[in-house]
């Protein structure tokens, strides 16, 4: 029996809804969305995919699983060909390892009297990945306030507070780099000294190792070779980091061991991956919300509407906040300019063509400094007022963001998808206001004044 056009349309629609629901499951984010150090991702905390913002934690008495670890420790000789070695190992030019070596490797020679000394390097790397540090959802429940919002069917307030998603698990990475540099009168490495130095590096993880077991003869040899040790650490805990400045090979060994201990804290490390889950996939959320199915709206369609609409409302809130943050920053910038840089030719006044403003993002880069006159062309009352007017237009004018939210609430946030609401069609086209000049030059700081 062939399906009629109407029946076929129903089948296709149901398939699309089902696919959308499956895609709405857990997502693992491995890009740079959580690299901003001003953010504090925590397992169980709410998250908005649309706005990339963290919300409140709406769980009570969070229980976590024990993480697993991968650990790598290596030390290798470094010479002037190190860039080729690491490019063969698929090292990115912007990686932390590349940055460390490029800052601590030197191929220069040193003349002292009639003697010439050459540098030789050993690069030490410790890398620890932690994963499976996850929310134990079978032992973790929603907070009392979150449950009350769901029971009152106040889904908008719930998503505004808790986000449309929550963080289920976090993967972390910690790194420790060291460069051991010594000098000889020959262009060739001192193989005997190299062997002794590497023997100490190998002995770090022996069960019966004394951190102060370096012989006095070898200590004297390190001083003679003018051994220098540079260290960088990323994503380390502070409990075991009382001493981070190695003065000799023994203190370096203690620092390496303490760094390993500091890496093993499950809440320590740079974010490498975050698994986020829509609240619609949480059984307790579904139970407390008690969505009722009807003859014309199947259950997963209502969940799909709820998730999509909550993301749209979060995005509207973010755009409104971004507009107002930019507006207020502009007002404060204008006030600061008037107070700190009064225009004129008197002793305490400034010539806008001879006054240069510091780039706050790159304060040491003179090429990024701009004239006061250039800043005043952008940061003035007329332009700042345009930001406020554009926000008003977004909320109440052509974009009708407020009318969109009201219409969704009127029809039922789980009953209608925002794409079916006429007043919501232009909301998604609004861009967040970006004012690079505000980020780089506000609030203004004086760089220099030409005579």
C-alpha positions as CSV (number, residue, x, y, z in Angstrom):
1,X,0.0,0.0,0.0
2,X,1.4,3.4,-1.0
3,X,1.5,6.3,1.5
4,X,-0.6,9.4,0.6
5,X,1.2,12.8,0.4
6,X,-0.2,13.7,3.8
7,X,1.0,10.4,5.3
8,X,4.4,10.7,3.7
9,X,4.7,14.3,5.1
10,X,3.8,13.0,8.6
11,X,6.5,10.2,8.3
12,X,9.2,12.7,7.2
13,X,8.3,15.1,9.9
14,X,8.5,12.4,12.6
15,X,11.9,11.3,11.3
16,X,13.2,14.8,11.4
17,X,11.9,15.3,15.0
18,X,13.5,12.0,16.0
19,X,16.9,12.9,14.4
20,X,16.8,16.3,16.1
21,X,16.1,14.6,19.4
22,X,19.0,12.2,19.0
23,X,21.3,15.0,18.1
24,X,20.2,16.9,21.2
25,X,22.0,14.3,23.3
26,X,25.4,14.7,25.1
27,X,27.9,16.8,23.3
28,X,31.7,16.8,23.9
29,X,33.3,20.2,23.3
30,X,37.0,20.1,22.6
31,X,37.6,23.5,20.9
32,X,38.5,26.8,22.5
33,X,35.1,27.6,24.0
34,X,36.3,26.8,27.5
35,X,39.8,28.2,27.2
36,X,39.0,31.6,28.6
37,X,40.5,31.7,32.0
38,X,37.8,34.1,33.3
39,X,35.3,31.2,33.0
40,X,35.1,28.6,35.8
41,X,33.7,25.3,34.4
42,X,32.5,22.9,37.2
43,X,30.9,19.5,36.8
44,X,27.2,20.0,37.4
45,X,27.1,23.7,36.4
46,X,24.6,25.0,33.9
47,X,25.6,26.0,30.4
48,X,24.2,27.6,27.3
49,X,25.4,26.4,23.9
50,X,23.9,29.4,22.1
51,X,25.7,32.0,24.2
52,X,28.7,30.0,25.5
53,X,28.0,31.2,29.0
54,X,28.0,29.3,32.3
55,X,25.0,29.4,34.5
56,X,24.2,28.4,38.1
57,X,24.6,24.9,39.5
58,X,21.2,23.4,40.0
59,X,22.2,20.1,41.6
60,X,22.4,19.4,45.3
61,X,25.1,17.3,47.0
62,X,27.0,16.5,43.8
63,X,28.6,13.1,43.6
64,X,31.5,12.5,41.2
65,X,33.2,9.5,39.7
66,X,36.9,8.9,40.1
67,X,39.0,10.1,37.2
68,X,41.6,8.2,35.2
69,X,45.0,9.5,34.2
70,X,47.4,9.3,31.2
71,X,51.0,10.4,32.0
72,X,54.0,11.1,29.8
73,X,57.5,11.9,30.9
74,X,60.4,12.5,28.4
75,X,63.7,14.2,28.2
76,X,65.5,14.8,24.9
77,X,68.5,16.6,23.6
78,X,67.8,19.9,21.8
79,X,69.9,21.6,19.2
80,X,69.5,24.1,16.4
81,X,67.4,21.6,14.5
82,X,64.7,21.3,17.2
83,X,62.0,23.0,15.0
84,X,62.4,20.3,12.4
85,X,62.2,17.5,15.1
86,X,59.0,18.9,16.5
87,X,57.4,19.5,13.1
88,X,58.0,15.8,12.3
89,X,56.1,15.0,15.6
90,X,53.1,17.1,14.4
91,X,53.8,19.8,17.0
92,X,51.8,23.0,16.2
93,X,53.8,26.2,16.0
94,X,51.4,27.8,18.5
95,X,51.6,25.0,21.1
96,X,52.8,25.6,24.6
97,X,55.7,23.2,24.1
98,X,56.9,25.2,21.0
99,X,56.4,28.4,22.9
100,X,58.5,27.2,25.9
101,X,61.4,25.9,23.7
102,X,61.5,29.0,21.5
103,X,61.7,31.2,24.7
104,X,64.4,29.1,26.4
105,X,66.6,27.8,23.7
106,X,69.6,29.8,22.8
107,X,72.2,29.0,20.1
108,X,74.5,31.9,20.9
109,X,78.2,31.7,21.9
110,X,79.7,33.5,24.8
111,X,83.2,35.0,24.8
112,X,84.9,35.3,28.2
113,X,88.5,36.6,27.7
114,X,90.1,34.3,25.1
115,X,87.6,31.5,25.7
116,X,84.5,30.7,23.8
117,X,81.6,28.8,25.3
118,X,78.8,27.0,23.6
119,X,75.3,26.2,24.9
120,X,73.9,22.6,25.1
121,X,70.3,21.8,26.0
122,X,68.2,19.0,27.5
123,X,64.4,19.4,27.2
124,X,62.2,17.8,29.9
125,X,58.5,17.4,29.5
126,X,55.8,16.0,31.8
127,X,52.2,15.8,30.5
128,X,49.2,14.5,32.4
129,X,45.7,14.0,31.0
130,X,42.7,13.3,33.4
131,X,39.3,12.1,32.2
132,X,36.2,10.3,33.3
133,X,35.7,12.9,36.0
134,X,32.0,12.8,35.7
135,X,28.8,13.5,37.5
136,X,27.3,10.4,39.1
137,X,23.7,11.2,38.1
138,X,22.4,8.1,39.9
139,X,23.5,9.6,43.2
140,X,23.0,13.4,42.4
141,X,19.7,15.1,42.5
142,X,18.3,18.5,41.6
143,X,18.3,21.3,44.2
144,X,15.1,22.1,46.0
145,X,14.7,25.5,44.2
146,X,15.2,24.0,40.8
147,X,12.5,21.4,41.5
148,X,10.1,24.1,42.6
149,X,10.5,26.0,39.3
150,X,9.8,22.8,37.3
151,X,6.7,21.9,39.4
152,X,5.4,25.5,38.8
153,X,6.0,25.0,35.1
154,X,8.3,28.0,35.2
155,X,10.6,26.6,32.5
156,X,11.9,30.0,31.4
157,X,13.2,30.9,34.8
158,X,14.7,27.4,35.2
159,X,16.7,27.7,31.9
160,X,17.7,31.3,32.7
161,X,19.2,30.1,36.0
162,X,20.4,26.6,35.1
163,X,21.0,26.9,31.4
164,X,19.6,24.6,28.7
165,X,22.5,22.2,29.3
166,X,24.6,21.1,32.3
167,X,28.2,19.9,32.5
168,X,28.4,16.1,33.0
169,X,32.1,15.6,32.8
170,X,35.4,17.6,32.3
171,X,38.7,16.5,30.9
172,X,41.8,18.3,32.0
173,X,45.5,18.6,31.0
174,X,48.5,19.7,33.0
175,X,52.0,20.3,31.7
176,X,55.5,20.9,33.2
177,X,58.4,21.9,31.0
178,X,62.1,22.3,31.9
179,X,65.2,23.3,30.0
180,X,68.5,22.2,31.3
181,X,71.3,24.3,29.7
182,X,75.0,23.9,30.3
183,X,78.1,25.3,28.6
184,X,81.3,23.8,27.2
185,X,84.3,25.1,25.2
186,X,83.5,22.7,22.4
187,X,80.7,22.7,19.9
188,X,80.1,19.1,20.7
189,X,78.1,17.9,23.7
190,X,79.9,16.6,26.8
191,X,78.7,13.0,26.5
192,X,80.0,12.0,30.0
193,X,78.2,15.0,31.7
194,X,75.1,14.3,29.6
195,X,75.0,10.7,30.8
196,X,75.3,11.7,34.4
197,X,72.6,14.4,34.1
198,X,70.2,12.0,32.3
199,X,70.8,9.3,35.0
200,X,69.5,11.7,37.6
201,X,66.4,12.4,35.4
202,X,65.8,8.7,35.0
203,X,66.0,8.1,38.8
204,X,63.2,10.5,39.5
205,X,60.6,7.7,39.7
206,X,62.6,5.0,41.4
207,X,60.9,3.9,44.6
208,X,64.0,4.5,46.8
209,X,65.3,7.8,45.6
210,X,66.7,10.5,47.8
211,X,66.3,13.9,46.4
212,X,69.5,15.0,48.0
213,X,71.7,12.1,46.7
214,X,73.7,14.1,44.1
215,X,77.3,13.7,44.9
216,X,79.4,16.7,45.8
217,X,81.7,16.0,42.8
218,X,78.8,16.1,40.4
219,X,77.4,19.2,42.0
220,X,80.7,20.9,41.5
221,X,80.7,19.8,37.9
222,X,77.2,21.3,37.3
223,X,78.6,24.6,38.7
224,X,81.6,24.3,36.4
225,X,79.4,23.7,33.4
226,X,77.2,26.6,34.6
227,X,74.1,24.5,34.5
228,X,70.9,26.6,34.2
229,X,67.4,25.3,34.7
230,X,64.3,27.0,33.4
231,X,60.8,25.7,34.3
232,X,57.3,26.5,33.2
233,X,54.1,24.9,34.6
234,X,50.6,24.9,33.3
235,X,47.4,23.8,35.1
236,X,49.2,22.9,38.4
237,X,47.7,22.9,41.9
238,X,49.3,25.0,44.5
239,X,49.5,22.6,47.5
240,X,52.8,21.0,46.4
241,X,54.3,24.1,44.7
242,X,55.9,25.9,47.6
243,X,59.3,25.8,45.8
244,X,59.2,26.5,42.0
245,X,62.7,28.0,41.6
246,X,65.4,25.3,41.1
247,X,68.8,26.2,42.3
248,X,70.6,22.9,41.6
249,X,69.9,19.4,40.3
250,X,68.5,18.2,43.7
251,X,66.0,21.1,44.0
252,X,65.0,20.4,40.4
253,X,64.2,16.8,41.2
254,X,62.0,17.8,44.2
255,X,60.1,20.3,42.0
256,X,59.4,17.6,39.3
257,X,58.0,15.2,41.9
258,X,55.9,17.9,43.5
259,X,54.6,19.0,40.1
260,X,53.4,15.4,39.4
261,X,51.6,15.4,42.7
262,X,50.1,18.8,41.9
263,X,48.8,17.5,38.6
264,X,46.8,14.6,40.2
265,X,44.1,16.7,41.8
266,X,41.0,15.9,39.9
267,X,39.9,19.6,39.9
268,X,43.2,20.9,38.7
269,X,44.4,21.4,35.1
270,X,43.6,23.3,31.9
271,X,40.3,22.3,30.3
272,X,40.8,19.9,27.4
273,X,37.2,18.7,26.9
274,X,33.8,19.3,28.4
275,X,30.7,17.0,28.0
276,X,27.5,18.9,28.1
277,X,24.0,17.3,28.3
278,X,20.6,18.9,27.6
279,X,18.4,19.0,30.7
280,X,15.7,17.3,28.6
281,X,17.9,14.1,28.8
282,X,17.9,14.2,32.6
283,X,15.3,11.7,34.0
284,X,14.6,13.7,37.2
285,X,14.1,16.9,35.1
286,X,11.5,15.1,32.9
287,X,9.8,13.6,35.9
288,X,9.5,16.9,37.8
289,X,8.4,18.8,34.7
290,X,5.7,16.2,33.8
291,X,5.2,17.1,30.2
292,X,1.7,15.8,29.2
293,X,1.4,14.2,25.7
294,X,-1.6,15.0,23.6
295,X,-3.0,13.4,20.5
296,X,-1.4,15.9,18.1
297,X,1.9,16.5,19.8
298,X,4.1,13.5,20.4
299,X,6.4,13.6,23.4
300,X,9.8,14.1,21.8
301,X,8.4,17.0,19.7
302,X,7.5,18.9,22.9
303,X,11.0,18.2,24.3
304,X,12.5,19.5,21.1
305,X,10.5,22.7,21.2
306,X,11.4,23.2,24.8
307,X,15.1,22.9,24.2
308,X,15.2,25.1,21.0
309,X,13.0,27.8,22.6
310,X,15.1,27.9,25.8
311,X,18.3,28.4,23.7
312,X,16.6,31.2,21.8
313,X,15.6,33.0,25.0
314,X,19.1,32.6,26.4
315,X,20.5,34.1,23.2
316,X,18.1,37.1,23.4
317,X,19.2,37.7,27.0
318,X,22.9,37.5,26.0
319,X,22.5,39.9,23.1
320,X,20.6,42.4,25.3
321,X,23.3,42.1,28.0
322,X,26.1,42.5,25.4
323,X,24.5,45.7,24.0
324,X,24.1,47.2,27.5
325,X,27.7,46.2,28.6
326,X,29.0,47.9,25.5
327,X,26.8,50.9,26.1
328,X,27.9,51.4,29.7
329,X,31.6,50.8,28.8
330,X,31.3,53.5,26.2
331,X,29.7,55.9,28.7
332,X,32.5,55.2,31.2
333,X,35.1,55.7,28.5
334,X,33.7,59.1,27.6
335,X,33.7,60.2,31.3
336,X,37.3,59.0,31.7
337,X,38.4,60.9,28.5
338,X,36.8,64.1,29.8
339,X,38.4,63.7,33.3
340,X,41.9,62.5,32.3
341,X,42.4,64.2,28.9
342,X,40.9,67.7,28.9
343,X,41.6,69.3,25.5
344,X,43.6,72.5,25.1
345,X,47.0,74.1,25.1
346,X,47.4,74.8,28.8
347,X,49.8,72.9,31.1
348,X,47.2,70.3,32.2
349,X,45.5,70.0,28.9
350,X,46.2,67.8,25.9
351,X,46.6,68.2,22.2
352,X,44.6,65.3,20.6
353,X,47.1,65.1,17.7
354,X,50.1,64.8,19.9
355,X,48.7,62.6,22.6
356,X,48.9,58.8,22.2
357,X,46.7,56.3,24.0
358,X,48.0,52.9,25.1
359,X,46.7,49.6,23.6
360,X,45.6,47.8,26.8
361,X,45.8,44.4,25.0
362,X,49.5,45.0,23.9
363,X,50.8,47.8,26.2
364,X,54.4,47.2,25.1
365,X,53.6,47.5,21.4
366,X,54.1,51.1,20.3
367,X,52.7,50.3,16.8
368,X,49.3,49.7,18.4
369,X,49.2,53.1,20.1
370,X,46.6,55.5,18.6
371,X,46.2,59.3,18.7
372,X,43.7,60.7,21.1
373,X,41.9,62.3,18.2
374,X,41.3,58.9,16.6
375,X,39.8,57.6,19.8
376,X,37.5,60.6,20.1
377,X,36.2,60.1,16.6
378,X,34.7,56.7,17.7
379,X,34.1,57.2,21.4
380,X,31.7,60.2,21.6
381,X,28.1,60.8,22.8
382,X,26.5,60.4,19.3
383,X,28.1,57.0,18.7
384,X,27.4,55.6,22.2
385,X,23.8,56.7,21.9
386,X,23.5,54.7,18.6
387,X,24.4,51.5,20.6
388,X,21.4,52.1,22.9
389,X,19.1,52.8,20.0
390,X,20.2,49.6,18.2
391,X,19.4,47.6,21.4
392,X,16.0,49.2,21.6
393,X,15.3,48.3,18.0
394,X,16.4,44.7,18.7
395,X,14.1,44.4,21.7
396,X,11.0,46.4,20.6
397,X,11.5,47.5,17.0
398,X,12.1,45.6,13.8
399,X,13.6,42.5,15.5
400,X,10.7,42.3,18.1
401,X,12.7,40.1,20.5
402,X,10.4,40.9,23.5
403,X,7.3,40.2,21.4
404,X,8.8,36.9,20.3
405,X,9.3,35.8,24.0
406,X,5.8,36.9,24.9
407,X,4.3,35.0,22.0
408,X,6.2,31.8,22.9
409,X,5.0,32.0,26.5
410,X,1.5,32.6,25.4
411,X,1.4,29.6,23.1
412,X,3.4,27.4,25.5
413,X,7.1,27.2,25.4
414,X,6.9,23.4,24.8
415,X,4.0,23.6,22.4
416,X,5.4,25.7,19.6
417,X,8.8,25.9,18.0
418,X,10.1,29.5,17.7
419,X,10.5,29.0,13.9
420,X,6.7,28.7,13.6
421,X,6.3,32.1,15.4
422,X,6.2,35.1,13.0
423,X,7.7,37.6,15.6
424,X,10.7,35.3,16.2
425,X,11.8,35.0,12.6
426,X,14.1,38.1,12.6
427,X,15.6,37.6,16.1
428,X,18.3,35.2,15.1
429,X,19.7,37.6,12.5
430,X,20.8,40.1,15.2
431,X,24.6,40.1,15.8
432,X,26.3,40.8,19.2
433,X,27.8,44.3,19.1
434,X,31.6,44.1,18.7
435,X,33.6,47.2,19.4
436,X,37.3,46.3,19.3
437,X,38.4,49.9,20.0
438,X,36.6,49.6,23.4
439,X,38.5,46.4,24.3
440,X,41.9,47.9,23.3
441,X,41.6,51.5,24.4
442,X,38.9,51.9,27.1
443,X,39.3,53.0,29.8
444,X,42.1,55.1,28.2
445,X,45.6,55.1,29.5
446,X,48.2,57.6,28.5
447,X,51.1,56.2,26.4
448,X,53.1,59.3,25.5
449,X,52.8,63.0,24.5
450,X,54.8,64.4,21.6
451,X,56.7,67.7,22.3
